Amino acid sequence: MRSPLWRVAVAERSMEPALRPGDWLLVRRSLWWPRRPTRIRAGRLVIARHPGRPDLLLVKRATRRDQRGWWLESDNPGAGAVDSRHFGPVGPDQIEGRVLIRYWRPRQASRDQYP
């Protein structure tokens, strides 16, 4: 059984200034049961699979619900972001989870700092 919590690293600039490359996210996985879809509200950050490339995960902001799913957008479209403006709404089965918090991994101390 998979853990309901998942760590995801931010790799691209498409969500700046909210998220930057090197940030880490704690994500609550979607648990698809027939009566319990993932609760998403407009404005929340989600992790979704790219509709044309299921191996590619995206972190985007859910902006509105459509008849076919959620419209996902980047906060920084000028960074060459790929979002629903390019591929349309994302079905609920393509949303892997919602972002709970952002954190930074602790940096390893340099050996020079400590005797």
Secondary structure as UniProt FT lines:
FT   STRAND          5..9
FT   TURN            14..18
FT   TURN            21..22
FT   STRAND          24..29
FT   TURN            34..35
FT   TURN            42..43
FT   STRAND          45..49
FT   TURN            54..55
FT   STRAND          57..66
FT   TURN            67..68
FT   STRAND          69..73
FT   HELIX           77..79
FT   HELIX           84..87
FT   HELIX           92..94
FT   STRAND          95..103
FT   TURN            111..113
//
